[in-house]
Amino acid sequence: MTISLVKLSDGTEIIGNVTWDDSIHLVITKPLNIHYKYFFGGIPSVSFSRYMMFASSENISIKQSHVMVVTEARKAFADFYEDSVEDYYGKLQESVDNELISALSTVEKDQALKKILEMMPVDKVTAN
């Protein structure tokens, strides 16, 4: 599998496995956004984030008209991607899903409590 860098017309840079779907679209498997940060003295740092955190598919399709550049990643950067991508599409995805389920549960509990409080007679409530 060849890991490629993709630069979109809005400046976003993505890394992943690129295949050409047709003459209009390209497909990126397990895409990650590339983020650059420069520290004092021009020392660069690179980090990744999932391209579409809540997408159900590991593949995204992008119109070629939104793509400026596609090029093969350097081996060291491709290796860094390979080490990172399983965390994003495995452990992190499970963690995010669990947090969303927990948040939904909290919302449901809050709504149930609100209904109970609304049923309580207000004239019998006192404040001390």
C-alpha positions in Angstrom: 0.0 0.0 0.0 1.4 3.4 -1.0 0.8 6.2 1.5 0.2 9.5 -0.2 -0.1 13.2 0.8 -3.0 15.1 -0.5 -3.3 18.9 -0.5 -6.8 20.2 -1.0 -7.7 23.6 -2.6 -8.6 25.0 0.9 -5.0 24.2 2.1 -5.9 21.2 4.1 -3.3 18.4 4.0 -4.3 14.8 4.4 -2.4 11.6 4.5 -3.7 8.1 3.6 -3.9 5.5 1.0 -5.2 7.1 -2.3 -7.0 5.3 -5.1 -8.6 6.8 -8.1 -12.3 6.0 -8.1 -13.1 7.4 -11.5 -12.1 10.5 -13.6 -13.9 12.8 -11.1 -13.2 11.4 -7.6 -10.3 10.0 -5.6 -10.8 7.8 -2.5 -8.6 8.1 0.6 -8.6 5.2 3.0 -8.1 6.0 6.7 -7.4 9.7 6.0 -5.8 11.8 8.7 -5.4 15.6 8.8 -1.8 16.8 9.1 -1.2 19.6 11.5 2.1 21.6 11.6 3.2 23.6 14.6 6.4 25.6 14.7 8.1 26.3 18.0 10.6 29.1 18.9 13.6 28.8 16.6 11.6 27.3 13.7 11.5 23.8 15.2 8.6 22.0 13.5 6.2 19.5 15.1 3.7 17.4 13.3 0.5 15.8 14.6 -2.5 14.1 13.1 -6.3 14.1 13.7 -8.9 12.0 12.0 -10.2 13.7 8.9 -13.9 13.2 9.7 -14.1 12.0 13.3 -17.7 10.8 13.1 -17.8 9.2 9.7 -18.9 5.6 9.7 -16.6 4.6 6.8 -12.8 4.5 6.7 -12.9 5.7 3.1 -13.7 9.2 1.9 -14.3 10.3 -1.7 -13.1 13.7 -2.8 -13.8 15.5 -6.1 -10.6 15.9 -8.0 -11.5 19.5 -8.6 -10.8 20.1 -4.8 -7.4 18.5 -5.0 -4.3 20.6 -5.7 -1.5 17.9 -5.2 -1.2 14.2 -4.6 2.3 12.8 -3.9 3.8 9.8 -2.3 4.8 10.3 1.3 8.5 9.9 2.3 9.1 6.6 4.0 9.8 8.0 7.5 6.5 10.0 7.3 4.6 7.0 5.9 5.9 4.9 8.8 4.8 7.6 11.3 1.4 7.6 9.7 1.2 3.7 9.9 2.1 3.9 13.6 -0.6 6.5 14.3 -3.5 5.4 12.1 -4.4 2.3 14.0 -4.7 4.4 17.2 -7.1 6.8 15.4 -9.2 4.2 13.8 -9.1 1.7 16.6 -8.6 2.8 20.2 -9.5 6.4 19.7 -12.7 5.6 17.8 -13.9 3.2 20.5 -13.1 5.8 23.2 -15.1 8.5 21.3 -18.0 6.2 20.7 -18.1 5.3 24.4 -18.0 8.9 25.4 -20.9 9.7 23.0 -23.0 6.8 24.5 -22.2 8.1 28.0 -23.2 11.6 27.0 -26.5 10.4 25.6 -27.2 8.5 28.8 -26.5 11.6 30.8 -28.9 13.6 28.6 -31.6 11.0 29.0 -31.1 11.1 32.8 -31.3 14.9 32.9 -34.5 14.8 30.8 -36.1 12.2 33.2 -35.2 14.3 36.2 -36.7 17.4 34.6 -40.0 15.5 34.0 -40.0 14.4 37.6 -39.4 18.0 38.8 -42.1 19.3 36.5 -44.6 16.9 38.1 -43.9 18.1 41.6 -46.4 20.6 43.0 -44.7 24.0 43.3 -46.9 25.3 46.2 -45.5 22.7 48.5 -41.9 23.6 47.9 -40.1 25.8 50.5 -36.7 27.3 50.5 -34.7 27.6 53.7 
